[in-house]
Amino acid sequence: MGNKDKYQQHYFDNDHNRNSDFDLDEYIREQSQESPAKSSSKVPLDMDDDSSQFKNALLVFIVFATAFLWYNNWNPAQAWNSIFGSNETSAEVTATAPSFTLPDIPQVPEIPQIPALSNETGFVNYLLEINEAGIDDSFSSSALQAFYQSGIPVIYLSELVEAEYQDLSYPAIIAYYNADVPLEYLNTLNDNGYLSQFSFPEVIAYYNAEVSLEYLNTLNENGFLSEFSFPEVIAYYNAGVSLDYLNTLNEAGYLESLSYPAVISYFENGVTVSFLDRLRDNGLLENMSYPDVVSAFNTDN
């Protein structure tokens, strides 16, 4: 007999011994009412099986969730939308290359052409004369065309080359020829170092105004030639302004601030430096024009 029968026999014997007036029917009824409670208390729960099933289910869920998130680039929102959808309207992003307009490439200006020759045959003959004179290498082709159109004779060009003036610009050569500046005057200026110092308009102006070489040298020796413009030089020369008067004004500090008409007017009217000093010291000179100064000097004297 098993342990279960032993326990039941023990309960029966104890109850039978305690009560001599034993009622079998009542005993069976009591035992039938107690047996569910006793059996429920004695049947052990299989917790190990339930725990193992829960862990397995949890592991399967974790593996599934990890794989799903990986498929959706680890974006929970994207994974949620892929299952349940999204109420928000999805915006389609399209990469668009920035648009721009190519700037217009400026056209390269055409090389200016030399004016067409009116008489091609005549220019060919002119070139033949240049070659015969042996000066074809002394001037550029554009210079030769300009000489031909300006009517510069080949013999004049030959004289310039012989005097070693071929390095002069062809506008200067044309200007000297048209202004009738003789080769001797160019030689005089060149011998004194002025030809390279003066522009060709200055050379022509000094020649036409007949400014003497002595006057140019005097101004140059006193440092005035490089300070004065050629209209000033010509004006002082024609007015006969002496070097002493220029030096006096310069030493007193007036020459630099005076225009050459004022200098000439002061010189011709005999305005002295002492009178200019009196006006300056009394605060009058800076507000007076040179005619006012001349008038005040003549009134005062």
C-alpha positions as CSV (number, residue, x, y, z in Angstrom):
1,M,0.0,0.0,0.0
2,G,1.4,3.5,-0.9
3,N,2.0,6.5,1.3
4,K,-1.3,8.0,0.3
5,D,-3.3,4.9,1.7
6,K,-1.2,5.1,4.9
7,Y,-2.2,8.7,5.5
8,Q,-5.8,8.0,4.9
9,Q,-5.7,4.9,7.3
10,H,-4.1,7.0,9.9
11,Y,-6.8,9.7,9.7
12,F,-9.5,7.1,9.9
13,D,-8.1,5.3,12.9
14,N,-7.6,8.5,14.8
15,D,-11.0,9.7,14.2
16,H,-12.5,6.3,15.0
17,N,-10.5,6.0,18.3
18,R,-11.5,9.5,19.4
19,N,-15.2,8.9,19.0
20,S,-16.7,5.6,20.0
21,D,-20.1,6.8,18.6
22,F,-18.6,6.9,15.1
23,D,-21.1,7.7,12.3
24,L,-19.7,6.4,9.0
25,D,-22.0,8.4,6.8
26,E,-21.2,11.7,8.5
27,Y,-17.5,10.9,8.3
28,I,-17.7,10.2,4.5
29,R,-19.6,13.5,4.0
30,E,-17.0,15.5,5.9
31,Q,-14.1,13.9,4.0
32,S,-15.8,14.6,0.7
33,Q,-16.0,18.4,1.7
34,E,-12.4,18.6,2.9
35,S,-10.8,16.7,0.0
36,P,-10.8,19.6,-2.6
37,A,-9.1,22.0,-0.2
38,K,-6.6,19.4,0.9
39,S,-5.9,18.2,-2.6
40,S,-5.5,21.8,-3.8
41,S,-3.0,22.5,-1.1
42,K,-1.1,19.4,-1.8
43,V,-0.9,19.7,-5.6
44,P,2.3,21.7,-6.4
45,L,2.3,24.3,-9.2
46,D,4.7,23.6,-12.1
47,M,6.3,27.2,-12.1
48,D,9.4,26.0,-13.9
49,D,7.5,25.1,-17.0
50,D,5.6,28.4,-17.1
51,S,8.8,30.5,-16.6
52,S,10.6,28.7,-19.4
53,Q,7.7,29.3,-21.8
54,F,7.6,33.0,-20.9
55,K,11.4,33.4,-21.4
56,N,11.2,31.7,-24.8
57,A,8.4,33.9,-26.0
58,L,10.2,37.0,-24.8
59,L,13.4,35.9,-26.6
60,V,11.5,35.3,-29.9
61,F,9.9,38.8,-29.6
62,I,13.2,40.5,-29.0
63,V,14.8,38.8,-32.0
64,F,11.8,39.7,-34.2
65,A,11.8,43.3,-33.0
66,T,15.6,43.7,-33.5
67,A,15.4,42.4,-37.1
68,F,12.4,44.6,-37.9
69,L,14.1,47.7,-36.6
70,W,17.3,46.8,-38.5
71,Y,15.2,46.5,-41.7
72,N,13.8,50.0,-41.0
73,N,17.2,51.6,-40.4
74,W,16.8,51.6,-36.7
75,N,14.0,54.2,-37.0
76,P,11.1,53.4,-34.6
77,A,8.8,55.9,-36.2
78,Q,9.5,54.4,-39.7
79,A,8.9,50.9,-38.3
80,W,5.6,52.0,-36.7
81,N,4.5,53.7,-40.0
82,S,5.4,50.6,-42.0
83,I,3.0,48.5,-39.9
84,F,0.2,50.8,-38.9
85,G,0.6,53.6,-41.5
86,S,0.9,57.3,-40.8
87,N,-1.8,60.0,-40.7
88,E,0.8,62.6,-41.9
89,T,1.2,63.1,-45.6
90,S,4.6,61.9,-46.7
91,A,6.6,64.5,-48.5
92,E,8.6,63.2,-51.4
93,V,12.1,64.7,-51.4
94,T,13.6,65.2,-54.7
95,A,17.1,66.5,-55.0
96,T,17.2,69.3,-57.5
97,A,20.5,70.6,-59.0
98,P,20.8,74.4,-58.5
99,S,20.0,76.3,-61.6
100,F,22.2,79.1,-62.9
101,T,22.8,80.9,-66.1
102,L,26.2,80.9,-67.7
103,P,27.5,84.4,-68.0
104,D,28.0,85.7,-71.5
105,I,31.6,85.4,-72.5
106,P,32.7,88.9,-73.7
107,Q,33.8,89.0,-77.2
108,V,37.4,89.6,-77.8
109,P,37.7,93.0,-79.5
110,E,39.1,92.9,-83.0
111,I,42.5,94.2,-83.6
112,P,42.2,97.7,-84.9
113,Q,43.0,97.7,-88.6
114,I,45.1,100.3,-90.2
115,P,43.0,102.6,-92.4
116,A,42.7,101.4,-95.9
117,L,45.1,103.0,-98.3
118,S,43.6,105.2,-100.9
119,N,46.1,104.3,-103.5
120,E,47.6,100.8,-103.1
121,T,49.9,101.2,-106.1
122,G,51.2,104.5,-104.7
123,F,52.0,102.9,-101.3
124,V,53.8,100.1,-103.1
125,N,56.0,102.6,-104.8
126,Y,56.5,104.4,-101.5
127,L,57.7,101.1,-100.0
128,L,60.1,100.7,-102.9
129,E,61.5,104.1,-102.2
130,I,61.9,103.2,-98.6
131,N,63.8,100.0,-99.6
132,E,66.0,101.9,-102.0
133,A,66.9,104.4,-99.2
134,G,67.8,101.5,-97.0
135,I,65.6,102.5,-94.1
136,D,63.0,99.8,-94.4
137,D,64.2,98.3,-91.1
138,S,64.1,101.6,-89.2
139,F,60.3,102.0,-89.0
140,S,57.3,99.7,-88.4
141,S,54.8,98.9,-91.1
142,S,52.1,100.9,-89.3
143,A,54.5,103.9,-89.1
144,L,55.3,103.6,-92.8
145,Q,51.6,103.6,-93.7
146,A,51.0,106.7,-91.5
147,F,54.0,108.4,-93.1
148,Y,52.6,107.7,-96.6
149,Q,49.1,108.9,-95.7
150,S,50.6,112.1,-94.1
151,G,52.7,112.8,-97.1
152,I,56.1,112.6,-95.3
153,P,58.7,112.4,-98.0
154,V,61.3,109.6,-98.0
155,I,64.1,112.0,-98.0
156,Y,63.0,113.6,-94.7
157,L,62.8,110.1,-93.1
158,S,66.3,109.4,-94.4
159,E,67.6,112.6,-92.7
160,L,66.0,111.6,-89.4
161,V,67.6,108.1,-89.6
162,E,71.0,109.6,-90.5
163,A,70.7,111.9,-87.4
164,E,69.6,108.8,-85.4
165,Y,66.1,110.1,-84.7
166,Q,64.4,107.0,-85.9
167,D,63.4,106.1,-82.3
168,L,61.1,109.1,-82.2
169,S,57.4,108.2,-82.3
170,Y,55.9,108.4,-85.7
171,P,53.2,111.0,-84.4
172,A,56.2,113.2,-83.3
173,I,57.9,112.8,-86.7
174,I,54.7,113.7,-88.5
175,A,54.1,116.7,-86.2
176,Y,57.6,118.0,-86.6
177,Y,57.3,117.8,-90.4
178,N,53.9,119.5,-90.5
179,A,55.1,122.3,-88.1
180,D,58.2,122.8,-90.3
181,V,60.5,122.2,-87.3
182,P,64.0,122.1,-88.9
183,L,66.4,119.3,-88.2
184,E,68.9,121.9,-86.9
185,Y,66.5,122.9,-84.1
186,L,66.1,119.3,-83.1
187,N,69.8,118.9,-83.1
188,T,70.2,122.0,-80.8
189,L,67.7,120.6,-78.3
190,N,69.2,117.2,-78.5
191,D,72.7,118.5,-77.9
192,N,71.5,120.3,-74.7
193,G,69.6,117.2,-73.5
194,Y,66.1,118.7,-74.0
195,L,64.8,116.6,-76.9
196,S,64.3,113.6,-74.8
197,Q,63.0,115.7,-71.9
198,F,60.4,117.7,-73.8
199,S,57.2,116.3,-75.4
200,F,56.8,117.0,-79.1
201,P,54.1,119.6,-78.4
202,E,56.6,121.4,-76.2
203,V,59.3,121.3,-78.9
204,I,56.9,122.7,-81.4
205,A,55.6,125.4,-79.0
206,Y,59.1,126.5,-78.1
207,Y,60.1,126.6,-81.7
208,N,57.1,128.6,-82.8
209,A,57.4,131.0,-79.8
210,E,61.1,131.4,-80.6
211,V,62.1,130.8,-77.0
212,S,65.9,131.1,-76.9
213,L,68.1,128.4,-75.8
214,E,69.7,130.8,-73.4
215,Y,66.4,131.4,-71.6
216,L,65.8,127.7,-71.4
217,N,69.2,127.1,-69.9
218,T,68.8,129.9,-67.4
219,L,65.5,128.4,-66.1
220,N,67.0,125.0,-66.1
221,E,70.0,126.0,-64.1
222,N,67.8,127.6,-61.4
223,G,65.5,124.6,-61.2
224,F,62.5,126.3,-62.8
225,L,62.3,124.6,-66.2
226,S,61.1,121.3,-64.7
227,E,58.6,123.1,-62.4
228,F,57.0,125.4,-65.0
229,S,54.7,124.1,-67.7
230,F,55.7,125.1,-71.3
231,P,52.8,127.7,-71.5
232,E,54.4,129.3,-68.3
233,V,57.8,129.3,-69.8
234,I,56.6,130.9,-73.0
235,A,54.5,133.5,-71.1
236,Y,57.4,134.5,-68.9
237,Y,59.8,134.7,-71.9
238,N,57.4,136.8,-74.0
239,A,56.7,139.1,-71.0
240,G,60.3,139.4,-70.2
241,V,60.0,138.3,-66.6
242,S,63.4,138.4,-65.2
243,L,65.1,135.6,-63.4
244,D,65.8,137.9,-60.4
245,Y,62.1,138.6,-60.0
246,L,61.2,134.9,-60.2
247,N,63.9,134.2,-57.6
248,T,62.6,137.0,-55.3
249,L,59.1,135.6,-55.4
250,N,60.3,132.1,-54.9
251,E,62.5,132.9,-51.9
252,A,59.6,134.8,-50.2
253,G,57.3,131.7,-50.7
254,Y,54.9,133.3,-53.2
255,L,55.9,131.8,-56.5
256,E,54.4,128.4,-55.9
257,S,51.0,129.7,-55.0
258,L,50.7,132.3,-57.7
259,S,49.4,131.7,-61.2
260,Y,51.7,132.8,-64.1
261,P,49.2,135.6,-65.1
262,A,49.5,137.0,-61.5
263,V,53.3,136.8,-61.7
264,I,53.4,138.6,-65.0
265,S,51.0,141.3,-63.8
266,Y,53.0,141.8,-60.6
267,F,56.2,142.1,-62.6
268,E,54.8,144.5,-65.2
269,N,53.3,146.7,-62.5
270,G,56.3,146.6,-60.2
271,V,54.6,145.0,-57.2
272,T,57.2,144.4,-54.6
273,V,57.6,141.5,-52.3
274,S,57.6,144.0,-49.3
275,F,54.1,145.1,-50.4
276,L,52.9,141.5,-50.6
277,D,54.3,141.0,-47.1
278,R,52.4,144.0,-45.7
279,L,49.1,142.6,-47.1
280,R,49.8,139.2,-45.8
281,D,50.8,140.3,-42.3
282,N,47.5,142.3,-42.0
283,G,45.4,139.3,-43.1
284,L,44.4,140.9,-46.4
285,L,46.4,139.0,-49.1
286,E,44.5,135.7,-49.0
287,N,41.2,137.4,-49.7
288,M,42.4,139.5,-52.6
289,S,42.7,138.6,-56.3
290,Y,45.8,139.6,-58.2
291,P,44.0,142.5,-59.9
292,D,43.0,143.7,-56.4
293,V,46.6,143.5,-55.3
294,V,47.8,145.4,-58.4
295,S,45.1,148.1,-57.8
296,A,46.0,148.5,-54.1
297,F,49.7,148.8,-55.0
298,N,49.1,151.5,-57.6
299,T,46.8,153.4,-55.3
300,D,49.2,153.2,-52.4
301,N,52.0,154.4,-54.6
